[in-house]
């Protein structure tokens, strides 16, 4: 419905077809100055009459069609500016899409409203004159009278609109009553037909009922005979079932005893196999771990001895024949301390010195290093960047490199292609990376050089207690940056 009830103050830009009149105000407010018509012509003076309810749909449709027809015939410059873009539309489409804008323009522009009324005044001159004089013929179409009254706005035009509304409502009521009477007559005919059909159906059902009763009596006789046979068969079945139950109980007891003995023997066999396997595994692992630790320590001692020999420039044998010949010998380099022993943790040369130790094992706290250097990257990119640098470092120094990551940082296990010479480990569920680093340090034999790279104070202190050398993450990042 294009409208709202009167009693609310009219808002700018809203249609008078929606409100109650072109100059309706509320609460005794002074109406705003009416807009001037196109061309500077003064608008009509405001009137006191206004509609209490929206226009009837038939009246509203008639007003819209007349206005839409006029817009299509006017030159573009004479069409009000808000309606010019609708002037090119087809008439029905124009009346449908521009209805709201046409309604607003009819309310605020009295000149446009009179121009819309002009074709009706020419086509229906007698009726228009009768509407303006207030002498409307009783036989006139109330919808046409209401359209002319709304557009011409003579004295008492709202009564014409209300009269059209009442006539339309009476017509609708009469149509509904006629339709209701037709429906009642049709229902009476259907009821009579239904009663006749019901009588025929009852006769048919009575005949079928007699047949069914005879069939039920025959079925009852057969059912009695079947029940007698069933009782005798049930008694025989109970006897057979009792005998089978006794045999089944005896078989179950025998089977239960056999299964109990079998489970006992299987348990003893499994215990013996587990004990034998545990003994074999313990012996094999103990021998392998001892051999590995001994070999690692031996390699470290050999490399350390060779390093000491190079540092001290010791001769390959105790004496040579040429050693007995006198002469002046060049100055020998002074004895140097082992690399990294006297350097502080923040010395830039600390890591370079430590990597020169023979058979050195470099243990890296992975996420501690990556979050110190490039923590803004995703975890996968952090791991890839660090492992790439450690691969180059292992190739340059030939040191054993182990990189440890915290498994709690992962949603699921990931597949990582570790560079050659770099061992990658993730902590197990319930274990931190710090604890895994401690296990790696304690697994090394006493005397082997182990360097732990981490800026975590607890990790560094634990490394010192395990006789390993801690190193800050910043030194490793600086060393990788030079590579």
C-alpha positions as CSV (number, residue, x, y, z in Angstrom):
1,X,0.0,0.0,0.0
2,X,1.3,3.4,-0.9
3,X,0.5,5.3,2.2
4,X,0.4,5.9,6.0
5,X,-2.3,7.0,8.3
6,X,-2.8,10.7,8.9
7,X,-1.9,12.1,12.3
8,X,1.8,12.0,11.7
9,X,3.7,15.0,10.4
10,X,4.4,14.9,6.7
11,X,8.0,14.3,5.9
12,X,9.8,16.0,3.1
13,X,9.8,14.1,-0.2
14,X,6.9,11.8,0.8
15,X,3.8,11.5,-1.5
16,X,0.5,13.1,-0.6
17,X,-1.0,9.9,-1.9
18,X,0.9,8.2,0.9
19,X,0.0,11.0,3.4
20,X,-3.3,12.8,3.6
21,X,-3.0,15.9,1.5
22,X,-0.6,18.3,-0.1
23,X,-0.4,20.7,2.8
24,X,-1.1,18.5,5.8
25,X,0.6,19.4,9.0
26,X,0.1,18.2,12.6
27,X,-0.4,19.7,16.0
28,X,-1.2,23.2,14.8
29,X,2.3,23.7,13.4
30,X,2.6,26.5,10.9
31,X,3.1,24.9,7.4
32,X,6.3,25.5,5.6
33,X,6.2,27.9,2.6
34,X,4.9,25.8,-0.4
35,X,7.3,25.2,-3.3
36,X,6.8,27.3,-6.4
37,X,5.7,25.7,-9.6
38,X,8.0,25.4,-12.7
39,X,8.3,28.7,-14.5
40,X,7.9,30.7,-11.3
41,X,4.1,30.4,-11.1
42,X,2.8,30.6,-7.6
43,X,1.4,27.4,-6.2
44,X,-2.2,26.9,-5.0
45,X,-2.9,28.2,-1.6
46,X,-2.8,25.4,1.1
47,X,-6.2,24.0,2.0
48,X,-7.5,22.6,5.2
49,X,-8.9,19.4,3.7
50,X,-6.8,16.2,3.9
51,X,-7.5,12.5,3.8
52,X,-7.8,10.4,6.9
53,X,-6.6,7.3,5.1
54,X,-4.6,6.5,2.0
55,X,-6.2,6.6,-1.4
56,X,-8.1,3.5,-2.4
57,X,-6.1,1.3,-4.7
58,X,-8.3,1.8,-7.7
59,X,-8.1,5.7,-7.3
60,X,-4.4,5.6,-6.8
61,X,-3.9,3.4,-9.9
62,X,-6.0,5.8,-12.0
63,X,-4.0,8.9,-10.8
64,X,-0.7,7.1,-11.6
65,X,-1.8,6.1,-15.1
66,X,-3.0,9.6,-16.0
67,X,0.3,11.1,-14.7
68,X,2.4,8.5,-16.5
69,X,0.6,9.2,-19.8
70,X,1.2,12.9,-19.4
71,X,5.0,12.5,-18.7
72,X,5.4,10.5,-21.9
73,X,3.8,13.3,-24.0
74,X,5.5,16.4,-22.5
75,X,8.7,17.8,-24.0
76,X,11.8,16.9,-21.9
77,X,12.3,20.4,-20.7
78,X,8.7,20.6,-19.3
79,X,8.9,17.4,-17.4
80,X,9.8,18.0,-13.7
81,X,13.5,17.2,-13.1
82,X,12.9,14.2,-10.7
83,X,10.7,12.5,-13.4
84,X,12.8,13.1,-16.5
85,X,14.7,9.9,-16.3
86,X,11.4,8.0,-16.4
87,X,10.0,9.9,-19.4
88,X,11.7,7.4,-21.9
89,X,10.1,4.4,-20.2
90,X,7.2,2.4,-21.7
91,X,3.9,3.6,-20.1
92,X,3.2,0.6,-17.9
93,X,6.8,0.4,-16.8
94,X,6.8,4.2,-16.1
95,X,3.7,4.0,-14.0
96,X,5.1,1.0,-12.0
97,X,8.7,2.3,-11.5
98,X,8.0,6.0,-11.1
99,X,4.9,5.7,-8.9
100,X,6.6,7.0,-5.8
101,X,8.3,9.9,-7.5
102,X,5.1,10.9,-9.3
103,X,3.1,10.8,-6.0
104,X,5.6,13.1,-4.4
105,X,5.6,15.5,-7.3
106,X,1.8,15.6,-7.4
107,X,1.8,16.6,-3.7
108,X,4.4,19.3,-3.7
109,X,3.8,20.8,-7.2
110,X,0.3,22.1,-7.7
111,X,1.1,23.2,-11.2
112,X,2.1,19.7,-12.2
113,X,-1.1,18.3,-10.6
114,X,-3.2,20.7,-12.7
115,X,-1.3,19.7,-15.9
116,X,-2.1,16.1,-15.1
117,X,-5.7,17.0,-14.6
118,X,-5.9,18.9,-17.9
119,X,-6.3,15.9,-20.2
120,X,-9.1,14.6,-17.9
121,X,-10.8,18.0,-17.9
122,X,-10.8,18.0,-21.7
123,X,-11.9,14.3,-22.1
124,X,-14.5,14.5,-19.3
125,X,-15.5,18.2,-19.3
126,X,-19.0,17.7,-18.0
127,X,-17.9,15.4,-15.1
128,X,-15.0,17.7,-14.3
129,X,-17.3,20.7,-14.1
130,X,-19.7,18.8,-12.0
131,X,-16.9,17.8,-9.6
132,X,-15.7,21.4,-9.3
133,X,-19.2,22.8,-8.7
134,X,-20.0,20.0,-6.2
135,X,-23.0,18.7,-8.2
136,X,-21.8,15.2,-9.0
137,X,-24.4,13.0,-10.9
138,X,-25.5,10.0,-8.8
139,X,-24.8,7.7,-11.8
140,X,-21.1,8.8,-12.2
141,X,-18.3,6.3,-11.7
142,X,-17.1,7.0,-8.1
143,X,-13.5,6.1,-9.1
144,X,-13.4,8.7,-11.9
145,X,-15.0,11.2,-9.6
146,X,-12.4,10.5,-6.9
147,X,-9.5,10.8,-9.5
148,X,-10.8,14.2,-10.7
149,X,-11.4,15.3,-7.1
150,X,-7.9,14.4,-6.0
151,X,-6.3,16.2,-9.0
152,X,-8.6,19.3,-9.2
153,X,-8.9,19.6,-5.4
154,X,-12.3,21.4,-5.3
155,X,-14.0,22.1,-1.9
156,X,-15.0,18.8,-0.4
157,X,-12.7,16.7,-2.6
158,X,-11.9,14.4,0.4
159,X,-15.6,13.5,0.6
160,X,-15.5,12.4,-3.0
161,X,-12.5,10.2,-2.3
162,X,-14.2,8.7,0.8
163,X,-17.4,8.2,-1.1
164,X,-15.4,6.2,-3.7
165,X,-13.8,4.2,-1.0
166,X,-17.2,3.3,0.6
167,X,-18.6,2.4,-2.9
168,X,-15.6,0.2,-3.6
169,X,-15.9,-1.5,-0.2
170,X,-19.7,-2.1,-0.8
171,X,-19.0,-3.6,-4.2
172,X,-16.3,-5.8,-2.7
173,X,-18.6,-6.9,0.0
174,X,-21.4,-7.6,-2.4
175,X,-19.1,-9.6,-4.6
176,X,-17.9,-11.6,-1.6
177,X,-21.5,-12.3,-0.6
178,X,-22.4,-13.5,-4.1
179,X,-19.3,-15.7,-4.1
180,X,-20.2,-17.1,-0.7
181,X,-23.8,-17.9,-1.9
182,X,-22.4,-19.7,-4.9
183,X,-20.0,-21.7,-2.7
184,X,-22.9,-22.6,-0.3
185,X,-25.0,-23.9,-3.3
186,X,-22.1,-25.9,-4.6
187,X,-21.5,-27.3,-1.2
188,X,-25.1,-28.4,-0.9
189,X,-25.0,-30.2,-4.2
190,X,-21.8,-31.9,-3.1
191,X,-23.4,-32.9,0.2
192,X,-26.4,-34.4,-1.6
193,X,-24.1,-36.4,-3.9
194,X,-22.0,-37.5,-1.0
195,X,-25.1,-38.8,0.9
196,X,-26.2,-40.8,-2.1
197,X,-22.7,-42.2,-2.6
198,X,-22.6,-43.0,1.2
199,X,-25.8,-45.0,1.0
200,X,-24.5,-47.1,-1.9
201,X,-21.2,-47.5,-0.1
202,X,-23.0,-48.7,3.1
203,X,-24.9,-51.4,1.2
204,X,-21.6,-52.6,-0.4
205,X,-19.9,-52.6,2.9
206,X,-22.7,-54.6,4.6
207,X,-22.4,-57.3,1.9
208,X,-18.6,-57.4,2.4
209,X,-19.1,-57.6,6.2
210,X,-21.2,-60.8,5.9
211,X,-18.5,-62.3,3.7
212,X,-15.8,-61.3,6.1
213,X,-17.7,-62.8,9.1
214,X,-18.0,-66.2,7.3
215,X,-14.3,-66.0,6.5
216,X,-13.4,-65.2,10.1
217,X,-15.4,-68.2,11.4
218,X,-13.4,-70.5,9.0
219,X,-10.1,-68.9,10.1
220,X,-11.0,-69.4,13.8
221,X,-11.6,-73.1,13.2
222,X,-8.3,-73.5,11.4
223,X,-6.5,-71.5,14.1
224,X,-7.8,-73.8,16.8
225,X,-6.5,-76.8,15.0
226,X,-3.1,-75.1,14.4
227,X,-2.8,-74.2,18.2
228,X,-3.4,-77.9,19.1
229,X,-0.6,-79.0,16.7
230,X,1.6,-76.2,18.0
231,X,1.3,-77.2,21.7
232,X,2.3,-80.8,20.9
233,X,5.3,-79.6,18.8
234,X,6.3,-77.2,21.6
235,X,6.3,-79.9,24.2
236,X,8.6,-82.0,22.0
237,X,10.8,-79.0,21.3
238,X,11.1,-78.3,25.0
239,X,12.3,-81.8,25.7
240,X,14.9,-81.7,22.9
241,X,16.1,-78.2,24.1
242,X,16.5,-79.4,27.7
243,X,18.7,-82.3,26.5
244,X,20.7,-80.0,24.2
245,X,21.2,-77.5,27.1
246,X,22.7,-80.2,29.3
247,X,25.0,-81.3,26.6
248,X,26.0,-77.7,25.8
249,X,26.7,-76.9,29.4
250,X,29.0,-79.9,29.7
251,X,30.8,-78.8,26.4
252,X,31.1,-75.2,27.7
253,X,32.7,-76.4,31.0
254,X,35.2,-78.5,29.1
255,X,35.9,-75.7,26.7
256,X,36.4,-73.1,29.5
257,X,38.9,-75.4,31.3
258,X,40.8,-75.9,28.0
259,X,40.8,-72.1,27.3
260,X,42.0,-71.3,30.8
261,X,44.9,-73.7,30.5
262,X,45.7,-72.4,27.0
263,X,45.7,-68.8,28.3
264,X,48.0,-69.7,31.1
265,X,50.4,-71.4,28.7
266,X,50.3,-68.5,26.3
267,X,51.0,-66.0,29.1
268,X,54.0,-68.0,30.3
269,X,55.2,-68.2,26.7
270,X,54.8,-64.5,26.1
271,X,56.6,-63.7,29.4
272,X,59.5,-65.9,28.4
273,X,59.7,-64.4,24.9
274,X,59.5,-60.8,26.3
275,X,62.2,-61.6,28.8
276,X,64.5,-63.1,26.1
277,X,63.9,-60.2,23.8
278,X,64.5,-57.6,26.5
279,X,67.7,-59.4,27.4
280,X,68.9,-59.4,23.8
281,X,67.9,-55.8,23.2
282,X,69.6,-54.7,26.5
283,X,72.8,-56.5,25.6
284,X,72.8,-55.2,22.0
285,X,72.0,-51.6,22.9
286,X,74.4,-51.6,25.8
287,X,77.2,-53.0,23.6
288,X,76.3,-50.6,20.7
289,X,76.1,-47.5,23.0
290,X,79.4,-48.4,24.8
291,X,81.1,-49.0,21.4
292,X,79.8,-45.8,20.0
293,X,80.8,-43.7,23.0
294,X,84.2,-45.3,23.1
295,X,84.8,-44.8,19.4
296,X,83.6,-41.2,19.6
297,X,85.9,-40.5,22.6
298,X,88.8,-42.2,20.8
299,X,88.3,-40.1,17.7
300,X,88.2,-37.0,19.8
301,X,91.4,-38.0,21.6
302,X,93.1,-38.7,18.3
303,X,92.0,-35.4,16.8
304,X,92.9,-33.6,20.0
305,X,96.3,-35.3,20.1
306,X,97.0,-34.3,16.5
307,X,95.9,-30.8,17.2
308,X,98.2,-30.6,20.2
309,X,101.0,-31.9,18.1
310,X,100.4,-29.2,15.5
311,X,100.0,-26.5,18.2
312,X,103.2,-27.6,20.0
313,X,105.1,-28.5,16.8
314,X,106.2,-31.8,18.3
315,X,108.6,-33.9,16.3
316,X,107.3,-37.1,14.7
317,X,110.0,-39.2,16.5
318,X,112.0,-38.8,19.6
319,X,115.3,-38.1,17.8
320,X,116.7,-37.8,14.3
321,X,120.3,-38.0,13.2
322,X,120.1,-34.5,12.0
323,X,119.0,-33.3,15.4
324,X,122.6,-33.9,16.6
325,X,124.0,-31.4,14.2
326,X,124.4,-28.0,15.8
327,X,123.0,-24.8,14.3
328,X,120.6,-22.0,14.9
329,X,116.9,-22.7,14.7
330,X,114.1,-20.3,13.9
331,X,111.9,-19.0,16.6
332,X,108.9,-21.3,17.3
333,X,105.4,-19.9,17.9
334,X,104.4,-19.6,21.5
335,X,102.0,-22.1,23.0
336,X,98.4,-21.2,22.4
337,X,95.5,-22.1,24.7
338,X,92.7,-24.3,23.4
339,X,90.2,-22.4,21.3
340,X,87.3,-20.7,23.2
341,X,88.6,-21.5,26.7
342,X,89.3,-18.0,27.8
343,X,86.7,-16.1,25.6
344,X,83.6,-14.6,27.0
345,X,80.1,-15.7,25.9
346,X,79.6,-12.5,23.9
347,X,83.0,-12.5,22.1
348,X,82.4,-12.5,18.3
349,X,85.3,-15.1,17.9
350,X,83.9,-17.5,20.4
351,X,81.9,-19.7,18.0
352,X,84.6,-19.7,15.3
353,X,87.1,-20.9,17.9
354,X,84.8,-23.6,19.2
355,X,84.1,-24.9,15.7
356,X,87.8,-25.6,15.3
357,X,87.8,-28.2,18.2
358,X,88.3,-31.8,17.0
359,X,85.1,-33.9,16.8
360,X,83.1,-31.0,18.1
361,X,79.3,-31.6,18.4
362,X,77.2,-28.4,17.8
363,X,73.7,-28.7,19.5
364,X,71.4,-25.9,18.3
365,X,68.2,-24.8,20.2
366,X,66.2,-24.3,16.9
367,X,63.3,-22.0,17.8
368,X,65.4,-20.0,20.2
369,X,67.7,-19.1,17.3
370,X,65.0,-18.5,14.8
371,X,62.9,-16.3,17.1
372,X,65.9,-14.3,18.0
373,X,66.8,-13.6,14.3
374,X,63.6,-13.8,12.2
375,X,60.7,-14.5,14.5
376,X,58.2,-12.7,12.2
377,X,58.3,-15.5,9.7
378,X,56.0,-18.6,9.9
379,X,57.4,-21.6,11.8
380,X,58.0,-23.6,8.6
381,X,59.9,-20.7,7.0
382,X,62.0,-20.3,10.2
383,X,62.9,-24.0,10.2
384,X,63.8,-24.0,6.5
385,X,66.0,-20.9,6.8
386,X,67.9,-22.1,9.8
387,X,68.5,-25.7,8.5
388,X,69.7,-24.2,5.2
389,X,72.4,-22.2,7.0
390,X,73.4,-25.1,9.3
391,X,73.9,-27.3,6.2
392,X,76.4,-24.8,4.8
393,X,78.1,-24.5,8.3
394,X,78.4,-28.3,8.6
395,X,79.9,-28.5,5.1
396,X,82.5,-25.8,6.0
397,X,83.6,-27.0,9.4
398,X,82.8,-30.8,9.2
399,X,81.4,-30.6,12.7
400,X,78.6,-32.8,13.9
401,X,75.4,-30.6,14.0
402,X,72.2,-31.4,15.7
403,X,69.2,-29.0,15.5
404,X,66.4,-29.5,18.2
405,X,62.9,-28.1,17.8
406,X,60.1,-28.1,20.3
407,X,57.4,-30.5,19.2
408,X,54.7,-28.6,21.1
409,X,54.9,-25.9,18.5
410,X,53.5,-28.3,15.9
411,X,49.9,-29.2,15.2
412,X,51.0,-32.5,13.6
413,X,54.3,-34.2,12.6
414,X,55.9,-32.6,9.6
415,X,58.3,-34.0,7.0
416,X,61.6,-32.1,6.8
417,X,64.4,-32.8,4.3
418,X,67.4,-32.2,6.6
419,X,70.6,-31.0,4.8
420,X,73.5,-33.3,4.6
421,X,75.5,-33.4,7.9
422,X,72.6,-31.9,10.0
423,X,70.6,-34.0,12.4
424,X,67.0,-32.7,13.0
425,X,65.1,-33.8,16.2
426,X,61.7,-32.8,17.6
427,X,60.8,-33.2,21.3
428,X,58.4,-36.0,22.1
429,X,54.8,-35.3,23.5
430,X,55.2,-34.1,27.1
431,X,58.9,-33.3,26.6
432,X,60.4,-29.8,26.0
433,X,63.2,-29.0,23.6
434,X,65.4,-28.0,26.6
435,X,65.0,-31.5,28.1
436,X,65.9,-33.1,24.8
437,X,69.1,-30.9,24.6
438,X,70.0,-32.1,28.1
439,X,69.7,-35.7,27.0
440,X,71.9,-35.1,23.9
441,X,74.6,-33.5,26.1
442,X,74.5,-36.2,28.7
443,X,74.7,-38.9,26.0
444,X,78.2,-37.7,24.9
445,X,81.2,-39.3,26.5
446,X,83.2,-37.3,29.0
447,X,86.0,-35.4,27.3
448,X,84.2,-34.7,24.0
449,X,83.7,-31.1,22.9
450,X,80.0,-30.2,23.0
451,X,78.8,-26.7,22.1
452,X,75.1,-25.7,22.9
453,X,73.8,-22.7,21.0
454,X,70.9,-21.0,23.0
455,X,70.2,-17.7,24.6
456,X,68.0,-19.3,27.2
457,X,69.7,-18.9,30.6
458,X,68.4,-22.2,31.9
459,X,69.7,-24.1,28.9
460,X,73.1,-22.4,29.2
461,X,73.4,-23.2,32.9
462,X,72.4,-26.8,32.3
463,X,75.0,-27.1,29.5
464,X,77.8,-25.8,31.9
465,X,76.8,-28.3,34.6
466,X,77.1,-31.1,32.0
467,X,80.6,-29.8,31.0
468,X,79.4,-28.5,27.6
469,X,80.2,-25.0,26.3
470,X,77.1,-22.7,25.9
471,X,77.1,-20.1,23.1
472,X,74.5,-17.3,22.5
473,X,72.1,-17.5,19.5
474,X,73.3,-14.1,18.2
475,X,76.8,-15.5,17.5
476,X,75.4,-18.3,15.4
477,X,73.1,-15.9,13.5
478,X,76.2,-13.7,12.9
479,X,78.2,-16.7,11.7
480,X,75.5,-17.8,9.4
481,X,75.2,-14.3,8.0
482,X,78.8,-14.4,6.9
483,X,78.5,-17.7,5.2
